[in-house]
Amino acid sequence: MTSTTKCPIARAPANAPPVPAHVPPELVLDTRFANGHIPNDLADPYAPGDVLRDPAFPRIHFYPWPASGNQHGAWVVTRYEDIRRVYEDNDLFSSEGVAQFQVLAGETWPSIPLGIDPPDHGKYRKFLNPWFTPIAMKAREPRIRAIIGEMIDQFAQRGEIDIAYDFGRVFPVRVFLDLMGFPFAMFEQFLAWEWDILHEPEIATKAAAVRGILGYLREFIGEKQAAPDATLGSYIANGTIDGEPLTPDEVLGMTWFLWLGGLDTVASTVSQMFRRLAMAPALQARIRDNPAIIPTAVEEFLRVQPLVNSGRKAKRDFTWYGVEIKAGDWVTVFNSSGNFDAAQFACPHAFDPERQANRHFTLAGGVHLCLGAHLARRELRVLLREWFVRIPQPFRIKPGTDTTVTPGLLSIRNLPIVWDVN
Ligand code: HEM
């Protein structure tokens, strides 16, 4: 077992939730700062996570607070190769129950595809994949470009925008609503439900929001079954696999998880991307002067902004780095650490917009690699291209702005930026 005598992180405080009896107390550590909840004001908000790869830091530790969207503690791995093992070893790790917020409303059906293990997982991905391939995204690009361009044009001459609240929060949701066939009128209500589910600490508040969205989704599915159209929501509501119609639970499980996974992940990415750009005029100039680097720059933005730490459940007892892990224990991967592992990435804290072979975990790994990965990439690429064409002037954070960021899905609520207009 890794020595914990010189562990650079404090043990969890006495008021932390209790841990299972087989967890050694010296491995129960307070690593909340690396789990997307604690804000900071650093130029690189993920830098504090470096301590998790210190040679004296245990290779695996226990995090007693709820992790990965679940209501319980978990073992945590922080090194690139250990994270990859959790994502890729489907014989040992299951994703059943990950981010399964619907249990709060007494629902027992799984989230699809995330809550399904191989081999069944494959049939759902095969069903959904045609909507998310690079070719499908290319076909959708004109619509994405129109939404983004139209929005930027509305404020380009103003010289100022709250890039997080008034833009980053809005445009990816508009793209997503379009894709699914959800009405734009649900915009604010969707975001309010999602906020409650993901970020409100009170279980009763989360449960009320889950009930709200599920009630809405059941109606939406009924409407799409009564009057099918060319949207993804309709494709799922009327879907068949191997000639058999999807069951009501399958339809709901898929519609629900797309809603949860697709709504505001890109929004958080945009706000952190613009914070970094606004603090680095030379980086702005480099991308503006050479748009050919936008695809690699987007990948680098994704690497340095790992929003989500995922989790898996151990399928059987096993020993890892001398630690006994029991069947049913949860193992969380800190993508927030793995993406900066020097064993995988040269100069991990240098932002290199032309970095090659950038295999980060922001969009996860293994079979559950984010279904929306190509859509997210496409949206970010179109955004950078349209931005620098329509607003070539350098932009900066509005003086006096609070630049605190939560290095996770919460990210930044408001970020006013300014530029000179002629
Ligand atoms: C930058 C934006 C995004 C980030 C950072 C992100 C992140 C992730 C991560 C980390 C996972 C894996 C979770 C796990 O294995 O436990 C995931 C899975 C998933 N994401 Fe995304 N996501 C993004 C955008 C999207 C979008 C736009 C959509 C849909 C329109 C989407 C839909 C999904 C779905 C359906 C899964 C489950 C895939 C499966 O289980 O096979 N994501 N995403």
Residues whose N, C-alpha, C, O or C-beta is under 5 A from the ligand:
A	BS01	HEM	V98 P113 L114 F257 L258 G261 G262 T265 V266 T269 L307 V308 S310 G311 F361 T362 L363 A364 V367 H368 L369 C370 L371 G372 L375 A376
